[in-house]
Amino acid sequence: MASRDRCIGRVRKLLVTSGIGLLGAVGIASCGPDDAETAADDAEASGPGESSEEPVAFGDAAEIGAWTVSIGEVEFDAAEQIEDYEDFNRYPSEGQTFILVALDITYNGEGAGGTYYTFDCTLWNGGDALGGELRDIAVPDPLDRVGPVQSGSRASGHVLFEAPEGDYDGMLLGVEAAGERHYFALA
């Protein structure tokens, strides 16, 4: 079963990066007769969020590993809020601002799932990564301290980024868990 899942994952990545064509056909054929049909179905099921060109729409959810994730509230100029939250927090660098993002998560696995370093979040502007989550600045309800979350239960937590001040149209949040990344529109 694990071998089949790895094979399907390889085929899915191959199809996404190479497009459906000769390489995709070779990848599906290499899985064997039982896995080829499932891999083809998975390739057709790829959708919003699996690439930065087609992000998950703001407010919509995506399955990432054992989690359902969606973007909650986004504060594009949270510098004053973060500075007021904790006396020891620093102010953003010149020409930069803090962006505070609430992630709404539901655990779909067995038992309970913890969030401590479960999610790796990166802020994107178009095809450029602007930087990862600032974990050295205190934020209200940090995502990595939520939990454990019981199966079927929903929770929310914040992640913080530093980004250039300006136009935030098209800004995305890349969320990775269990080796899967999805891109979410922030507006």
Secondary structure by P-SEA (a helix, b strand, c coil): caaaaaaaaaaaaaaaaccccaaaaaaaaaacccaaaaaaaaaaaccccccccccccccbbbbcccbbbbbccccccaaaaaaaaccccccccccbbbbbbbbbbbbcccccccccccbbbbbbccccccccccccccccccccccccccccccccbbbbbbbcccccccbbbbbbcccbbbbbbcc
